[in-house]
Amino acid sequence: MHGRVKLKSTAQQEVEKKIEREKKLKMYVTARDACFTKRRERVLDDEALQLTQQLLSSNPDFATLWNYRREIMLHLETIWEEDKLQKMYEAELLFLESCLKVNPKSYGSWHHRGWVSVHLPKQNWARELSLCDRCLSLDDRNFHCWDYRRMVVKMSGVSVDQELQFTDRLIGSNFSNYSSWHYRSTLLPQLHPESLEHTLPCHQPRHSSPPPSPQMHSHRVCEEQLLKEYELVQNAFFTDPNDQSAWFYYRWLLGRAEREDMISCIFVSREDERVVAAFSRPVNALSVGLILVLDGQPHQVDWTSVHPRFKHSPVWICVLPPGTIRDISNEHNLTVHWTEKHIHRDCALYTGRSESWCRDSATDQELFSRSELSVEKTSVLQSELQSCNQLQELEPQNKWCLLTIILLMRALDPLGYEQETLAHFQTLKVVDSMRSAYYSDLCSKFMIENTILKMEYAEVRVFSISDKNLTTLCHLDQLLLVTHINLSSNQLISLPPQFAMLQCLEVLDADDNAIEELEGLNHLPKLEEVSLKNNRIFKISDLQPLTTCPKLTRLDIRGNPVSRTSNIQFELTELLPSVTDLLV
């Protein structure tokens, strides 16, 4: 037994550790209370700096203590010479480095370092960039460091080109670097911007503002650089097809163009004496300045959105004073001015016409903000699609590859690739079943876009998209002039508030869905017939929105749970007295 080291029991070790922790905690609480007392008494001295440093060394996320240190330093700035302040702030930077070693993602430490860097009389920005490089080499997804680096770059005047080369280095060493790809997406539009003159449609409506100068730029990247980026990102996802970073960046490259601000459509009705204005994006008519000019005279009118829930909407309505345009023997000229954007749209209501509308015949790029493709870009995207198809053959279960193939097909020819797109969506739902609802909604969106394009090409006011497994409705602002809509045999669960944008709708067929809510059937002035057979309407109160449709005369709700309600015929007659053809 002699000569052997006596080992303490586990119980003894735990007791000693507990005593040590309690001792440290007591010292910490004592120092904290002393700091709080000094701050309450407005004591701003070196001792307070030492106390806060002692506490922050072990817990750099104590925001109140960082605030107290800044108060002390701001006070010292008023009494110390510049040389002394320089030494104090340099020492603070060294102290902050030790705090970042304790917690490299400390909110308080990075924020305080930014504050110190700005207040330092003579800052060495090269040292700060070097610190960022070191931290990002340890963790390239430290977003606190990325935020600080952007501040350093801005303050020190580092060129955008240098920063782009920096992302080249990081991506080259690790393709799986979300932050670097994202940072690259913010730099490219600055270094290689696309001129706005290339983003505008080829026609310039006479009611629009003058075209911008060539010096103006959008947030998108010029085509030449864009084509180079495709090659870079392709190398990344061929290296590691299952890494998400490069695929997300690729989706950004294929992103949507900016849609021009415009009044896309004006609709005028003599019978209701209404003017309906549709815009290229949701607006608040009360704040953007809408002015209605009728026959050369401005009219004071109240604009209302299509649904009470909407403060911002792409469709707005105004009702004219009785008798203003009702006489069918008179001709009228109307103009709606969007004063915020200095644009307007005219609409003529001719003699003998009960209604009129005016809009541009838009292309699919303009309708859905898709980038217009040049011959060169089309060729490159075709090549990209071929490469992704090859990768998909090697990686048939790769969801990112499948989704990118769909997006490439949408960019190239949405109608031509429709059937292939539908097949890929079915595969996606199998290989990534956790997100099948997302894929169903995305597929629904694309199918609606395709149907709108077909309707535009045929120049009809009938919208039919039955038996397409739709799970959601979108782009309803594009259907302002539609009179008949067929949504039967889908998987819709509601007619959302946006459905109220169909201000010309006369006939609705939504049979064989799973619809429970009809909130979107709100104040549709022309709606005459509604068929909702075989849905999931349970209560008579669910039909309440239909009471706001003054012309409704036919309603079919057979096959709904509500049909089994006792006295259903009587209650519906009370609720909807104008409906003469009621099928329950």
C-alpha positions as semicolon CSV with decimal commas, in nm:
position;residue;x (nm);y (nm);z (nm)
1;M;0,000;0,000;0,000
2;H;0,298;0,226;0,059
3;G;0,390;0,464;-0,229
4;R;0,047;0,454;-0,389
5;V;-0,146;0,776;-0,455
6;K;-0,461;0,790;-0,244
7;L;-0,761;0,842;-0,475
8;K;-1,064;1,033;-0,356
9;S;-1,399;0,868;-0,385
10;T;-1,651;0,990;-0,640
11;A;-1,868;1,124;-0,361
12;Q;-1,579;1,327;-0,220
13;Q;-1,500;1,470;-0,566
14;E;-1,861;1,577;-0,616
15;V;-1,867;1,748;-0,276
16;E;-1,547;1,940;-0,351
17;K;-1,675;2,042;-0,696
18;K;-1,997;2,166;-0,542
19;I;-1,807;2,371;-0,285
20;E;-1,589;2,519;-0,561
21;R;-1,894;2,608;-0,776
22;E;-2,068;2,772;-0,482
23;K;-1,755;2,972;-0,408
24;K;-1,732;3,094;-0,771
25;L;-2,101;3,173;-0,779
26;K;-2,075;3,376;-0,461
27;M;-1,784;3,575;-0,604
28;Y;-1,975;3,627;-0,930
29;V;-2,291;3,747;-0,754
30;T;-2,089;3,979;-0,531
31;A;-1,913;4,134;-0,832
32;R;-2,244;4,160;-1,023
33;D;-2,419;4,335;-0,735
34;A;-2,123;4,571;-0,699
35;C;-2,154;4,658;-1,072
36;F;-2,526;4,720;-1,045
37;T;-2,474;4,941;-0,740
38;K;-2,208;5,145;-0,919
39;R;-2,430;5,187;-1,225
40;R;-2,726;5,303;-1,015
41;E;-2,500;5,558;-0,850
42;R;-2,364;5,667;-1,191
43;V;-2,008;5,573;-1,099
44;L;-1,800;5,569;-1,419
45;D;-1,444;5,477;-1,320
46;D;-1,164;5,225;-1,381
47;E;-1,282;5,000;-1,099
48;A;-1,617;4,954;-1,273
49;L;-1,433;4,863;-1,592
50;Q;-1,234;4,599;-1,403
51;L;-1,545;4,455;-1,239
52;T;-1,736;4,427;-1,567
53;Q;-1,430;4,272;-1,734
54;Q;-1,406;4,014;-1,458
55;L;-1,771;3,914;-1,507
56;L;-1,775;3,924;-1,888
57;S;-1,465;3,705;-1,909
58;S;-1,673;3,412;-1,786
59;N;-2,011;3,521;-1,927
60;P;-1,974;3,736;-2,241
61;D;-2,352;3,735;-2,307
62;F;-2,438;3,969;-2,018
63;A;-2,580;4,257;-2,228
64;T;-2,631;4,495;-1,933
65;L;-2,261;4,483;-1,849
66;W;-2,161;4,564;-2,209
67;N;-2,395;4,863;-2,192
68;Y;-2,233;4,974;-1,868
69;R;-1,884;4,946;-2,020
70;R;-1,990;5,165;-2,312
71;E;-2,128;5,426;-2,074
72;I;-1,795;5,431;-1,890
73;M;-1,595;5,460;-2,212
74;L;-1,813;5,741;-2,345
75;H;-1,750;5,925;-2,018
76;L;-1,374;5,866;-2,042
77;E;-1,379;6,006;-2,398
78;T;-1,471;6,343;-2,247
79;I;-1,174;6,355;-2,005
80;W;-0,891;6,154;-2,161
81;E;-0,648;6,247;-2,435
82;E;-0,658;6,068;-2,769
83;D;-0,344;5,859;-2,703
84;K;-0,485;5,727;-2,378
85;L;-0,818;5,649;-2,545
86;Q;-0,635;5,468;-2,823
87;K;-0,464;5,240;-2,571
88;M;-0,791;5,180;-2,384
89;Y;-0,979;5,079;-2,697
90;E;-0,694;4,861;-2,824
91;A;-0,693;4,682;-2,490
92;E;-1,069;4,643;-2,525
93;L;-1,023;4,473;-2,862
94;L;-0,778;4,225;-2,705
95;F;-1,025;4,160;-2,423
96;L;-1,300;4,100;-2,678
97;E;-1,088;3,842;-2,854
98;S;-1,066;3,647;-2,528
99;C;-1,446;3,673;-2,490
100;L;-1,495;3,538;-2,843
101;K;-1,280;3,239;-2,753
102;V;-1,529;3,164;-2,474
103;N;-1,826;3,201;-2,712
104;P;-1,750;3,268;-3,082
105;K;-2,119;3,345;-3,144
106;S;-2,171;3,588;-2,859
107;Y;-2,419;3,858;-2,965
108;G;-2,287;4,101;-2,704
109;S;-1,918;4,052;-2,789
110;W;-1,960;4,108;-3,164
111;H;-2,189;4,407;-3,115
112;H;-1,947;4,564;-2,868
113;R;-1,655;4,503;-3,103
114;G;-1,838;4,689;-3,376
115;W;-1,901;4,978;-3,138
116;V;-1,537;4,988;-3,026
117;S;-1,411;4,974;-3,385
118;V;-1,614;5,281;-3,475
119;H;-1,497;5,476;-3,165
120;L;-1,129;5,381;-3,193
121;P;-0,937;5,699;-3,291
122;K;-0,699;5,510;-3,522
123;Q;-0,847;5,185;-3,636
124;N;-0,650;4,912;-3,807
125;W;-0,915;4,769;-4,039
126;A;-0,673;4,518;-4,189
127;R;-0,641;4,360;-3,845
128;E;-1,022;4,335;-3,820
129;L;-1,046;4,168;-4,159
130;S;-0,777;3,924;-4,051
131;L;-0,975;3,846;-3,736
132;C;-1,283;3,776;-3,947
133;D;-1,080;3,546;-4,170
134;R;-0,958;3,350;-3,867
135;C;-1,305;3,319;-3,717
136;L;-1,463;3,212;-4,046
137;S;-1,190;2,955;-4,101
138;L;-1,302;2,795;-3,773
139;D;-1,673;2,828;-3,848
140;D;-1,774;2,951;-4,193
141;R;-2,139;2,980;-4,082
142;N;-2,080;3,221;-3,793
143;F;-2,336;3,480;-3,902
144;H;-2,225;3,721;-3,625
145;C;-1,883;3,731;-3,783
146;W;-2,033;3,772;-4,130
147;D;-2,234;4,072;-4,009
148;Y;-1,926;4,223;-3,850
149;R;-1,722;4,162;-4,165
150;R;-1,978;4,349;-4,376
151;M;-1,947;4,644;-4,140
152;V;-1,567;4,632;-4,159
153;V;-1,575;4,612;-4,539
154;K;-1,804;4,914;-4,556
155;M;-1,597;5,122;-4,313
156;S;-1,261;5,031;-4,464
157;G;-1,360;5,069;-4,829
158;V;-1,272;4,716;-4,937
159;S;-1,379;4,676;-5,298
160;V;-1,667;4,454;-5,402
161;D;-1,431;4,269;-5,634
162;Q;-1,202;4,178;-5,341
163;E;-1,495;4,047;-5,143
164;L;-1,612;3,841;-5,439
165;Q;-1,266;3,685;-5,458
166;F;-1,295;3,615;-5,085
167;T;-1,616;3,415;-5,145
168;D;-1,434;3,234;-5,428
169;R;-1,174;3,116;-5,176
170;L;-1,427;3,003;-4,916
171;I;-1,651;2,826;-5,166
172;G;-1,347;2,666;-5,328
173;S;-1,243;2,518;-4,994
174;N;-1,595;2,418;-4,890
175;F;-1,891;2,403;-5,126
176;S;-2,124;2,351;-4,829
177;N;-2,108;2,713;-4,720
178;Y;-2,451;2,878;-4,706
179;S;-2,312;3,209;-4,585
180;S;-2,057;3,243;-4,866
181;W;-2,313;3,164;-5,135
182;H;-2,554;3,414;-4,983
183;Y;-2,284;3,682;-4,953
184;R;-2,198;3,620;-5,316
185;S;-2,560;3,681;-5,416
186;T;-2,542;4,027;-5,254
187;L;-2,210;4,117;-5,419
188;L;-2,277;4,014;-5,779
189;P;-2,557;4,267;-5,846
190;Q;-2,322;4,542;-5,727
191;L;-2,029;4,432;-5,941
192;H;-2,216;4,299;-6,245
193;P;-2,559;4,466;-6,244
194;E;-2,819;4,416;-6,513
195;S;-2,918;4,743;-6,676
196;L;-3,285;4,829;-6,626
197;E;-3,318;4,900;-6,995
198;H;-3,285;4,524;-7,045
199;T;-3,544;4,435;-6,782
200;L;-3,828;4,644;-6,923
201;P;-4,068;4,487;-7,168
202;C;-4,006;4,559;-7,533
203;H;-4,321;4,773;-7,555
204;Q;-4,343;5,093;-7,357
205;P;-4,707;5,186;-7,285
206;R;-4,784;5,546;-7,366
207;H;-4,928;5,596;-7,017
208;S;-4,604;5,496;-6,845
209;S;-4,328;5,719;-6,718
210;P;-4,026;5,784;-6,945
211;P;-3,780;5,497;-6,972
212;P;-3,492;5,503;-6,721
213;S;-3,141;5,597;-6,819
214;P;-2,896;5,316;-6,902
215;Q;-2,708;5,394;-6,580
216;M;-2,998;5,270;-6,366
217;H;-2,968;4,909;-6,250
218;S;-3,186;4,638;-6,100
219;H;-3,091;4,396;-5,824
220;R;-3,028;4,122;-6,080
221;V;-2,702;4,012;-6,243
222;C;-2,607;4,083;-6,601
223;E;-2,639;3,790;-6,837
224;E;-2,268;3,746;-6,910
225;Q;-2,182;3,696;-6,542
226;L;-2,495;3,492;-6,483
227;L;-2,383;3,236;-6,738
228;K;-2,045;3,207;-6,562
229;E;-2,220;3,150;-6,229
230;Y;-2,411;2,857;-6,373
231;E;-2,082;2,681;-6,443
232;L;-1,948;2,751;-6,091
233;V;-2,255;2,621;-5,912
234;Q;-2,280;2,318;-6,142
235;N;-1,932;2,213;-6,028
236;A;-2,056;2,238;-5,670
237;F;-2,364;2,020;-5,697
238;F;-2,191;1,763;-5,915
239;T;-1,924;1,738;-5,643
240;D;-2,181;1,683;-5,367
241;P;-2,534;1,640;-5,507
242;N;-2,691;1,612;-5,160
243;D;-2,557;1,938;-5,024
244;Q;-2,827;2,206;-5,014
245;S;-2,608;2,518;-5,031
246;A;-2,530;2,519;-5,402
247;W;-2,886;2,419;-5,496
248;F;-3,029;2,715;-5,307
249;Y;-2,786;2,947;-5,485
250;Y;-2,882;2,792;-5,816
251;R;-3,247;2,868;-5,744
252;W;-3,150;3,230;-5,683
253;L;-2,974;3,240;-6,021
254;L;-3,294;3,115;-6,182
255;G;-3,492;3,368;-5,981
256;R;-3,771;3,587;-6,101
257;A;-3,729;3,920;-6,270
258;E;-3,872;4,243;-6,140
259;R;-4,219;4,313;-6,266
260;E;-4,272;4,668;-6,384
261;D;-4,497;4,880;-6,162
262;M;-4,810;4,944;-6,365
263;I;-5,188;4,961;-6,366
264;S;-5,239;4,629;-6,538
265;C;-5,614;4,655;-6,605
266;I;-5,912;4,891;-6,576
267;F;-6,268;4,757;-6,580
268;V;-6,576;4,984;-6,598
269;S;-6,940;4,876;-6,551
270;R;-7,238;5,099;-6,637
271;E;-7,489;4,882;-6,450
272;D;-7,306;4,898;-6,115
273;E;-7,137;5,231;-6,196
274;R;-6,810;5,085;-6,072
275;V;-6,450;5,123;-6,173
276;V;-6,212;4,838;-6,087
277;A;-5,836;4,891;-6,108
278;A;-5,582;4,607;-6,101
279;F;-5,215;4,670;-6,024
280;S;-4,899;4,475;-6,090
281;R;-4,845;4,433;-5,715
282;P;-5,047;4,478;-5,393
283;V;-5,085;4,846;-5,302
284;N;-5,266;5,052;-5,043
285;A;-5,487;5,281;-5,248
286;L;-5,522;5,518;-4,954
287;S;-5,148;5,587;-4,944
288;V;-5,022;5,558;-5,305
289;G;-5,248;5,832;-5,438
290;L;-5,514;5,708;-5,681
291;I;-5,701;5,972;-5,878
292;L;-5,997;5,902;-6,106
293;V;-6,048;6,144;-6,396
294;L;-6,382;6,114;-6,578
295;D;-6,428;6,303;-6,906
296;G;-6,141;6,535;-6,814
297;Q;-6,266;6,612;-6,461
298;P;-6,111;6,469;-6,141
299;H;-6,371;6,291;-5,926
300;Q;-6,361;6,248;-5,551
301;V;-6,420;5,875;-5,499
302;D;-6,354;5,628;-5,220
303;W;-6,141;5,329;-5,314
304;T;-6,206;5,002;-5,132
305;S;-6,018;4,673;-5,147
306;V;-6,201;4,363;-5,266
307;H;-6,213;4,216;-4,916
308;P;-6,234;4,382;-4,572
309;R;-5,925;4,193;-4,456
310;F;-5,699;4,352;-4,717
311;K;-5,520;4,678;-4,652
312;H;-5,289;4,600;-4,943
313;S;-5,442;4,447;-5,253
314;P;-5,366;4,429;-5,627
315;V;-5,735;4,504;-5,701
316;W;-5,928;4,813;-5,585
317;I;-6,286;4,929;-5,650
318;C;-6,460;5,266;-5,653
319;V;-6,832;5,332;-5,693
320;L;-6,939;5,643;-5,887
321;P;-7,232;5,866;-5,784
322;P;-7,568;5,735;-5,918
323;G;-7,639;5,834;-6,277
324;T;-7,279;5,928;-6,361
325;I;-7,223;5,673;-6,642
326;R;-7,546;5,469;-6,646
327;D;-7,694;5,625;-6,964
328;I;-7,597;5,383;-7,242
329;S;-7,629;5,654;-7,508
330;N;-7,335;5,851;-7,364
331;E;-6,966;5,791;-7,423
332;H;-6,713;5,838;-7,142
333;N;-6,337;5,848;-7,108
334;L;-6,183;5,744;-6,778
335;T;-5,827;5,767;-6,652
336;V;-5,686;5,623;-6,331
337;H;-5,367;5,795;-6,211
338;W;-5,118;5,620;-5,982
339;T;-4,953;5,938;-5,858
340;E;-4,686;5,765;-5,649
341;K;-4,538;5,611;-5,967
342;H;-4,639;5,891;-6,209
343;I;-4,824;5,649;-6,436
344;H;-5,183;5,620;-6,551
345;R;-5,414;5,410;-6,765
346;D;-5,702;5,522;-6,988
347;C;-6,026;5,339;-7,059
348;A;-6,307;5,439;-7,299
349;L;-6,670;5,342;-7,235
350;Y;-6,835;5,360;-7,577
351;T;-7,197;5,428;-7,667
352;G;-7,411;5,115;-7,648
353;R;-7,157;4,927;-7,434
354;S;-7,261;4,819;-7,082
355;E;-6,901;4,756;-6,977
356;S;-6,548;4,815;-7,095
357;W;-6,192;4,730;-7,001
358;C;-5,840;4,823;-7,097
359;R;-5,523;4,628;-7,042
360;D;-5,198;4,530;-7,210
361;S;-5,171;4,186;-7,368
362;A;-4,890;4,060;-7,148
363;T;-4,638;3,785;-7,216
364;D;-4,573;3,503;-6,973
365;Q;-4,254;3,683;-6,858
366;E;-4,454;3,992;-6,765
367;L;-4,743;3,804;-6,605
368;F;-4,532;3,593;-6,372
369;S;-4,208;3,794;-6,350
370;R;-4,001;3,541;-6,539
371;S;-3,671;3,652;-6,688
372;E;-3,684;3,710;-7,061
373;L;-3,446;3,467;-7,231
374;S;-3,194;3,562;-7,495
375;V;-3,069;3,308;-7,747
376;E;-2,746;3,262;-7,553
377;K;-2,919;3,219;-7,218
378;T;-3,167;2,975;-7,368
379;S;-2,879;2,769;-7,502
380;V;-2,703;2,769;-7,164
381;L;-3,018;2,674;-6,976
382;Q;-3,082;2,392;-7,220
383;S;-2,732;2,269;-7,148
384;E;-2,794;2,304;-6,773
385;L;-3,114;2,104;-6,805
386;Q;-2,929;1,830;-6,993
387;S;-2,662;1,821;-6,719
388;C;-2,922;1,801;-6,443
389;N;-3,100;1,521;-6,625
390;Q;-2,771;1,331;-6,640
391;L;-2,718;1,388;-6,268
392;Q;-3,072;1,275;-6,196
393;E;-3,002;0,947;-6,375
394;L;-2,708;0,896;-6,139
395;E;-2,898;1,025;-5,834
396;P;-3,265;0,937;-5,896
397;Q;-3,361;1,004;-5,533
398;N;-3,203;1,351;-5,517
399;K;-3,486;1,595;-5,445
400;W;-3,274;1,904;-5,514
401;C;-3,189;1,783;-5,861
402;L;-3,553;1,705;-5,938
403;L;-3,674;2,043;-5,815
404;T;-3,406;2,224;-6,015
405;I;-3,505;2,033;-6,330
406;I;-3,861;2,158;-6,278
407;L;-3,741;2,518;-6,236
408;L;-3,526;2,495;-6,548
409;M;-3,822;2,365;-6,745
410;R;-4,035;2,652;-6,613
411;A;-3,769;2,901;-6,718
412;L;-3,738;2,755;-7,068
413;D;-4,091;2,658;-7,173
414;P;-4,361;2,617;-6,904
415;L;-4,625;2,491;-7,145
416;G;-4,400;2,267;-7,351
417;Y;-4,266;2,088;-7,044
418;E;-4,598;2,070;-6,857
419;Q;-4,640;1,690;-6,860
420;E;-4,277;1,626;-6,766
421;T;-4,308;1,878;-6,483
422;L;-4,615;1,698;-6,346
423;A;-4,431;1,365;-6,356
424;H;-4,132;1,508;-6,167
425;F;-4,363;1,649;-5,899
426;Q;-4,510;1,303;-5,846
427;T;-4,158;1,163;-5,803
428;L;-4,070;1,442;-5,559
429;K;-4,368;1,360;-5,339
430;V;-4,239;1,002;-5,314
431;V;-3,869;1,073;-5,251
432;D;-3,940;1,364;-5,012
433;S;-4,274;1,268;-4,859
434;M;-4,225;1,499;-4,559
435;R;-4,270;1,795;-4,794
436;S;-4,539;1,654;-5,020
437;A;-4,781;1,932;-4,924
438;Y;-4,527;2,195;-5,032
439;Y;-4,478;2,021;-5,367
440;S;-4,855;1,997;-5,415
441;D;-4,894;2,371;-5,357
442;L;-4,601;2,453;-5,587
443;C;-4,738;2,226;-5,857
444;S;-5,081;2,393;-5,819
445;K;-4,919;2,731;-5,864
446;F;-4,746;2,625;-6,184
447;M;-5,061;2,464;-6,324
448;I;-5,259;2,783;-6,261
449;E;-4,988;2,988;-6,435
450;N;-5,006;2,756;-6,736
451;T;-5,384;2,777;-6,751
452;I;-5,371;3,157;-6,736
453;L;-5,121;3,159;-7,022
454;K;-5,345;2,937;-7,233
455;M;-5,641;3,162;-7,154
456;E;-5,438;3,471;-7,251
457;Y;-5,334;3,318;-7,582
458;A;-5,696;3,223;-7,661
459;E;-5,822;3,565;-7,544
460;V;-6,121;3,417;-7,360
461;R;-6,289;3,502;-7,029
462;V;-6,343;3,140;-6,926
463;F;-6,100;2,977;-6,682
464;S;-6,115;2,598;-6,653
465;I;-5,872;2,399;-6,442
466;S;-6,066;2,093;-6,331
467;D;-5,918;1,758;-6,223
468;K;-5,563;1,889;-6,172
469;N;-5,522;1,798;-5,802
470;L;-5,506;2,165;-5,707
471;T;-5,445;2,224;-5,337
472;T;-5,426;2,603;-5,344
473;L;-5,534;2,902;-5,554
474;C;-5,301;3,182;-5,658
475;H;-5,261;3,459;-5,919
476;L;-5,630;3,541;-5,873
477;D;-5,556;3,906;-5,952
478;Q;-5,494;3,791;-6,310
479;L;-5,855;3,672;-6,335
480;L;-6,032;4,006;-6,291
481;L;-6,215;3,977;-6,626
482;V;-6,309;3,606;-6,598
483;T;-6,685;3,540;-6,616
484;H;-6,689;3,157;-6,585
485;I;-6,454;2,948;-6,371
486;N;-6,440;2,570;-6,335
487;L;-6,245;2,438;-6,034
488;S;-6,419;2,102;-6,005
489;S;-6,253;1,771;-5,909
490;N;-5,953;1,915;-5,723
491;Q;-5,835;1,910;-5,360
492;L;-5,923;2,266;-5,257
493;I;-6,029;2,319;-4,896
494;S;-6,138;2,683;-4,924
495;L;-6,216;2,972;-5,151
496;P;-5,976;3,223;-4,990
497;P;-6,036;3,599;-4,950
498;Q;-5,830;3,663;-5,266
499;F;-6,110;3,496;-5,463
500;A;-6,303;3,823;-5,427
501;M;-6,073;3,967;-5,696
502;L;-6,288;3,792;-5,959
503;Q;-6,514;4,095;-5,987
504;C;-6,666;3,989;-6,323
505;L;-6,743;3,630;-6,220
506;E;-7,091;3,507;-6,319
507;V;-7,070;3,127;-6,292
508;L;-6,866;2,922;-6,043
509;D;-6,829;2,544;-6,059
510;A;-6,633;2,404;-5,763
511;D;-6,785;2,055;-5,737
512;D;-6,599;1,756;-5,593
513;N;-6,341;1,931;-5,375
514;A;-6,305;1,944;-4,996
515;I;-6,416;2,306;-4,956
516;E;-6,518;2,410;-4,605
517;E;-6,489;2,789;-4,624
518;L;-6,634;3,038;-4,875
519;E;-6,479;3,359;-4,744
520;G;-6,372;3,464;-5,095
521;L;-6,730;3,479;-5,225
522;N;-6,750;3,831;-5,091
523;H;-6,937;4,109;-5,276
524;L;-6,912;3,954;-5,620
525;P;-7,165;4,180;-5,797
526;K;-7,217;3,966;-6,109
527;L;-7,220;3,617;-5,955
528;E;-7,539;3,433;-6,063
529;E;-7,470;3,059;-6,035
530;V;-7,267;2,861;-5,779
531;S;-7,224;2,485;-5,779
532;L;-7,059;2,333;-5,472
533;K;-7,165;1,970;-5,495
534;N;-6,975;1,709;-5,291
535;N;-6,772;1,938;-5,070
536;R;-6,742;1,971;-4,690
537;I;-6,976;2,255;-4,600
538;F;-7,112;2,162;-4,257
539;K;-7,314;2,462;-4,135
540;I;-7,562;2,698;-4,292
541;S;-7,357;2,985;-4,150
542;D;-7,070;2,873;-4,379
543;L;-7,284;3,002;-4,669
544;Q;-7,310;3,351;-4,516
545;P;-7,065;3,512;-4,767
546;L;-7,314;3,437;-5,046
547;T;-7,556;3,690;-4,894
548;T;-7,325;3,966;-5,024
549;C;-7,374;3,855;-5,388
550;P;-7,686;4,044;-5,505
551;K;-7,743;3,856;-5,836
552;L;-7,713;3,500;-5,705
553;T;-8,012;3,296;-5,830
554;R;-7,885;2,936;-5,846
555;L;-7,707;2,737;-5,574
556;D;-7,626;2,365;-5,574
557;I;-7,495;2,221;-5,245
558;R;-7,593;1,857;-5,290
559;G;-7,358;1,606;-5,130
560;N;-7,245;1,840;-4,850
561;P;-7,295;1,759;-4,479
562;V;-7,509;2,072;-4,448
563;S;-7,766;1,910;-4,679
564;R;-7,865;1,676;-4,394
565;T;-7,968;1,967;-4,171
566;S;-8,334;1,962;-4,071
567;N;-8,545;2,239;-4,228
568;I;-8,253;2,312;-4,462
569;Q;-8,477;2,435;-4,743
570;F;-8,658;2,681;-4,516
571;E;-8,339;2,813;-4,352
572;L;-8,164;2,865;-4,687
573;T;-8,467;3,049;-4,822
574;E;-8,447;3,278;-4,520
575;L;-8,072;3,327;-4,567
576;L;-8,073;3,364;-4,948
577;P;-8,417;3,488;-5,055
578;S;-8,296;3,581;-5,407
579;V;-8,195;3,222;-5,489
580;T;-8,482;3,073;-5,689
581;D;-8,305;2,757;-5,805
582;L;-8,187;2,583;-5,488
583;L;-8,054;2,225;-5,499
584;V;-7,986;2,058;-5,165
